[in-house]
Amino acid sequence: MPDEGKAPPLPDCANPSAPPNPGVLWDESRGDAMQAVVGDRLVIHGKLVGQADRHGEILEVRGENGAPPWLVRFDDGHETLLYPGADCELERERQAR
């Protein structure tokens, strides 16, 4: 019989000594922040099944050291000042060889 009154153990992702999850771009609990440079591409994944991803380009970085907010122009021409959420992913601009 399990111990009553005890909280269940935390999953590894909540344990700061656990290795980082390779799919996680940043961990706000550790104070990490997503950093971008002008020209990076941004993907905001759809929140519902069947909802299309939104793609855009970072035009300006207004935070310190690449931190948000960023001015983003989406492929449909819409521009907005953006603080990324968990559904955002950065695609680095490829370096010319």
SEVODO-411424 format. One record per atom (N, C-alpha, C): residue number from 1; x, y, z; residue in three letters. Coordinates in nm, 3 decimals. Layout:
NUM,X,Y,Z,ALA
...
// end
This chain:
1,0.085,-0.118,0.000,MET
1,0.000,0.000,0.000,MET
1,0.090,0.124,0.000,MET
2,0.065,0.219,-0.092,PRO
2,0.151,0.339,-0.097,PRO
2,0.136,0.423,0.028,PRO
3,0.243,0.501,0.055,ASP
3,0.238,0.590,0.171,ASP
3,0.133,0.698,0.148,ASP
4,0.038,0.704,0.240,GLU
4,-0.065,0.806,0.229,GLU
4,-0.010,0.938,0.283,GLU
5,-0.052,1.047,0.224,GLY
5,-0.009,1.178,0.270,GLY
5,0.119,1.226,0.206,GLY
6,0.187,1.140,0.132,LYS
6,0.311,1.180,0.064,LYS
6,0.279,1.217,-0.080,LYS
7,0.343,1.320,-0.125,ALA
7,0.327,1.362,-0.265,ALA
7,0.397,1.262,-0.355,ALA
8,0.344,1.239,-0.474,PRO
8,0.413,1.148,-0.567,PRO
8,0.545,1.210,-0.610,PRO
9,0.642,1.127,-0.649,PRO
9,0.771,1.182,-0.693,PRO
9,0.752,1.267,-0.818,PRO
10,0.836,1.370,-0.829,LEU
10,0.830,1.457,-0.945,LEU
10,0.889,1.387,-1.066,LEU
11,0.838,1.413,-1.185,PRO
11,0.898,1.356,-1.305,PRO
11,1.037,1.415,-1.327,PRO
12,1.120,1.343,-1.404,ASP
12,1.258,1.387,-1.427,ASP
12,1.267,1.527,-1.485,ASP
13,1.169,1.569,-1.565,CYS
13,1.177,1.701,-1.626,CYS
13,1.170,1.812,-1.521,CYS
14,1.119,1.782,-1.402,ALA
14,1.112,1.883,-1.297,ALA
14,1.234,1.879,-1.207,ALA
15,1.322,1.782,-1.228,ASN
15,1.442,1.767,-1.147,ASN
15,1.555,1.844,-1.213,ASN
16,1.606,1.950,-1.149,PRO
16,1.709,2.032,-1.214,PRO
16,1.836,1.956,-1.246,PRO
17,1.862,1.842,-1.179,SER
17,1.985,1.769,-1.207,SER
17,1.967,1.670,-1.322,SER
18,1.843,1.654,-1.370,ALA
18,1.818,1.564,-1.482,ALA
18,1.874,1.624,-1.609,ALA
19,1.921,1.541,-1.703,PRO
19,1.971,1.597,-1.829,PRO
19,1.859,1.665,-1.905,PRO
20,1.890,1.771,-1.981,PRO
20,1.785,1.843,-2.052,PRO
20,1.720,1.756,-2.158,PRO
21,1.593,1.782,-2.183,ASN
21,1.519,1.712,-2.286,ASN
21,1.566,1.766,-2.420,ASN
22,1.607,1.681,-2.514,PRO
22,1.659,1.732,-2.641,PRO
22,1.557,1.810,-2.722,PRO
23,1.427,1.792,-2.697,GLY
23,1.326,1.863,-2.772,GLY
23,1.293,2.000,-2.715,GLY
24,1.348,2.034,-2.598,VAL
24,1.317,2.162,-2.534,VAL
24,1.422,2.264,-2.573,VAL
25,1.378,2.378,-2.626,LEU
25,1.472,2.481,-2.671,LEU
25,1.522,2.568,-2.558,LEU
26,1.440,2.586,-2.456,TRP
26,1.483,2.665,-2.341,TRP
26,1.404,2.622,-2.220,TRP
27,1.455,2.650,-2.104,ASP
27,1.390,2.611,-1.980,ASP
27,1.379,2.734,-1.892,ASP
28,1.258,2.791,-1.886,GLU
28,1.238,2.914,-1.810,GLU
28,1.267,2.895,-1.662,GLU
29,1.249,2.774,-1.609,SER
29,1.273,2.751,-1.466,SER
29,1.421,2.768,-1.431,SER
30,1.510,2.752,-1.529,ARG
30,1.654,2.771,-1.504,ARG
30,1.698,2.912,-1.539,ARG
31,1.604,2.995,-1.584,GLY
31,1.641,3.131,-1.621,GLY
31,1.691,3.143,-1.763,GLY
32,1.688,3.033,-1.839,ASP
32,1.729,3.038,-1.978,ASP
32,1.627,3.120,-2.056,ASP
33,1.670,3.185,-2.161,ALA
33,1.578,3.259,-2.247,ALA
33,1.610,3.229,-2.392,ALA
34,1.507,3.227,-2.474,MET
34,1.525,3.208,-2.616,MET
34,1.596,3.331,-2.670,MET
35,1.697,3.311,-2.754,GLN
35,1.771,3.423,-2.811,GLN
35,1.769,3.414,-2.963,GLN
36,1.752,3.528,-3.027,ALA
36,1.743,3.532,-3.172,ALA
36,1.831,3.642,-3.228,ALA
37,1.855,3.635,-3.356,VAL
37,1.924,3.742,-3.429,VAL
37,1.838,3.777,-3.549,VAL
38,1.856,3.898,-3.600,VAL
38,1.783,3.941,-3.718,VAL
38,1.809,3.842,-3.831,VAL
39,1.702,3.802,-3.897,GLY
39,1.714,3.707,-4.007,GLY
39,1.674,3.566,-3.969,GLY
40,1.671,3.534,-3.838,ASP
40,1.626,3.402,-3.796,ASP
40,1.481,3.383,-3.838,ASP
41,1.446,3.260,-3.867,ARG
41,1.308,3.225,-3.900,ARG
41,1.241,3.173,-3.774,ARG
42,1.113,3.201,-3.760,LEU
42,1.036,3.163,-3.643,LEU
42,0.917,3.078,-3.690,LEU
43,0.889,2.971,-3.617,VAL
43,0.772,2.888,-3.644,VAL
43,0.688,2.887,-3.517,VAL
44,0.560,2.920,-3.531,ILE
44,0.466,2.905,-3.421,ILE
44,0.375,2.789,-3.459,ILE
45,0.386,2.681,-3.384,HIS
45,0.310,2.560,-3.415,HIS
45,0.163,2.580,-3.384,HIS
46,0.077,2.519,-3.467,GLY
46,-0.067,2.525,-3.446,GLY
46,-0.105,2.467,-3.311,GLY
47,-0.203,2.526,-3.248,LYS
47,-0.244,2.482,-3.114,LYS
47,-0.353,2.376,-3.118,LYS
48,-0.418,2.361,-3.233,LEU
48,-0.525,2.264,-3.248,LEU
48,-0.490,2.167,-3.361,LEU
49,-0.544,2.047,-3.355,VAL
49,-0.522,1.950,-3.461,VAL
49,-0.573,2.009,-3.592,VAL
50,-0.491,2.005,-3.694,GLY
50,-0.530,2.058,-3.824,GLY
50,-0.500,2.205,-3.843,GLY
51,-0.463,2.276,-3.736,GLN
51,-0.431,2.417,-3.748,GLN
51,-0.290,2.431,-3.804,GLN
52,-0.275,2.514,-3.906,ALA
52,-0.145,2.530,-3.973,ALA
52,-0.046,2.604,-3.883,ALA
53,0.083,2.572,-3.901,ASP
53,0.190,2.647,-3.836,ASP
53,0.200,2.783,-3.902,ASP
54,0.250,2.882,-3.826,ARG
54,0.276,3.015,-3.881,ARG
54,0.427,3.032,-3.889,ARG
55,0.474,3.083,-4.002,HIS
55,0.617,3.103,-4.026,HIS
55,0.644,3.251,-4.045,HIS
56,0.756,3.296,-3.990,GLY
56,0.792,3.436,-4.006,GLY
56,0.942,3.458,-3.994,GLY
57,0.981,3.582,-4.017,GLU
57,1.122,3.622,-4.009,GLU
57,1.137,3.730,-3.904,GLU
58,1.242,3.720,-3.824,ILE
58,1.269,3.821,-3.722,ILE
58,1.335,3.942,-3.789,ILE
59,1.267,4.057,-3.778,LEU
59,1.315,4.181,-3.839,LEU
59,1.396,4.265,-3.742,LEU
60,1.357,4.265,-3.614,GLU
60,1.427,4.341,-3.511,GLU
60,1.428,4.261,-3.382,GLU
61,1.538,4.273,-3.309,VAL
61,1.548,4.216,-3.175,VAL
61,1.554,4.334,-3.079,VAL
62,1.454,4.347,-2.993,ARG
62,1.445,4.464,-2.906,ARG
62,1.492,4.436,-2.764,ARG
63,1.511,4.312,-2.727,GLY
63,1.562,4.278,-2.595,GLY
63,1.714,4.275,-2.596,GLY
64,1.772,4.260,-2.478,GLU
64,1.917,4.254,-2.465,GLU
64,1.969,4.116,-2.504,GLU
65,2.081,4.112,-2.575,ASN
65,2.149,3.988,-2.610,ASN
65,2.058,3.889,-2.683,ASN
66,1.972,3.940,-2.771,GLY
66,1.887,3.854,-2.852,GLY
66,1.756,3.812,-2.786,GLY
67,1.732,3.862,-2.665,ALA
67,1.610,3.825,-2.592,ALA
67,1.489,3.897,-2.650,ALA
68,1.371,3.842,-2.630,PRO
68,1.247,3.908,-2.674,PRO
68,1.227,4.040,-2.602,PRO
69,1.142,4.125,-2.658,PRO
69,1.050,4.101,-2.769,PRO
69,1.121,4.115,-2.904,PRO
70,1.061,4.051,-3.004,TRP
70,1.111,4.056,-3.141,TRP
70,1.002,4.111,-3.232,TRP
71,1.043,4.188,-3.330,LEU
71,0.951,4.230,-3.435,LEU
71,0.958,4.123,-3.543,LEU
72,0.843,4.062,-3.572,VAL
72,0.837,3.949,-3.666,VAL
72,0.743,3.983,-3.780,VAL
73,0.786,3.949,-3.903,ARG
73,0.697,3.957,-4.020,ARG
73,0.666,3.814,-4.061,ARG
74,0.537,3.780,-4.054,PHE
74,0.493,3.647,-4.093,PHE
74,0.482,3.639,-4.244,PHE
75,0.481,3.518,-4.297,ASP
75,0.479,3.497,-4.442,ASP
75,0.355,3.557,-4.508,ASP
76,0.249,3.579,-4.432,ASP
76,0.128,3.641,-4.489,ASP
76,0.137,3.794,-4.491,ASP
77,0.252,3.851,-4.446,GLY
77,0.274,3.995,-4.447,GLY
77,0.243,4.064,-4.315,GLY
78,0.176,3.994,-4.223,HIS
78,0.143,4.052,-4.092,HIS
78,0.270,4.071,-4.010,HIS
79,0.283,4.187,-3.945,GLU
79,0.396,4.214,-3.857,GLU
79,0.345,4.235,-3.716,GLU
80,0.421,4.185,-3.617,THR
80,0.383,4.199,-3.477,THR
80,0.506,4.196,-3.388,THR
81,0.491,4.255,-3.271,LEU
81,0.593,4.247,-3.167,LEU
81,0.560,4.122,-3.086,LEU
82,0.656,4.033,-3.070,LEU
82,0.629,3.900,-3.019,LEU
82,0.717,3.862,-2.901,LEU
83,0.655,3.808,-2.799,TYR
83,0.723,3.736,-2.692,TYR
83,0.691,3.589,-2.715,TYR
84,0.791,3.504,-2.742,PRO
84,0.761,3.365,-2.779,PRO
84,0.703,3.284,-2.664,PRO
85,0.617,3.190,-2.699,GLY
85,0.562,3.097,-2.603,GLY
85,0.620,2.959,-2.627,GLY
86,0.564,2.862,-2.559,ALA
86,0.613,2.724,-2.570,ALA
86,0.589,2.664,-2.708,ALA
87,0.501,2.726,-2.786,ASP
87,0.471,2.675,-2.918,ASP
87,0.562,2.733,-3.027,ASP
88,0.663,2.812,-2.987,CYS
88,0.755,2.877,-3.082,CYS
88,0.884,2.798,-3.096,CYS
89,0.938,2.805,-3.215,GLU
89,1.066,2.741,-3.244,GLU
89,1.145,2.832,-3.337,GLU
90,1.274,2.845,-3.312,LEU
90,1.360,2.926,-3.398,LEU
90,1.434,2.838,-3.497,LEU
91,1.447,2.887,-3.618,GLU
91,1.529,2.823,-3.719,GLU
91,1.639,2.920,-3.755,GLU
92,1.761,2.886,-3.724,ARG
92,1.875,2.974,-3.748,ARG
92,1.897,2.997,-3.896,ARG
93,1.936,3.120,-3.928,GLU
93,1.972,3.152,-4.065,GLU
93,2.097,3.071,-4.100,GLU
94,2.095,3.009,-4.216,ARG
94,2.211,2.927,-4.256,ARG
94,2.324,3.016,-4.302,ARG
95,2.444,2.980,-4.261,GLN
95,2.562,3.055,-4.300,GLN
95,2.603,3.020,-4.442,GLN
96,2.637,3.120,-4.522,ALA
96,2.685,3.096,-4.658,ALA
96,2.826,3.038,-4.650,ALA
97,2.854,2.944,-4.738,ARG
97,2.988,2.882,-4.737,ARG
97,3.078,2.944,-4.837,ARG
// end
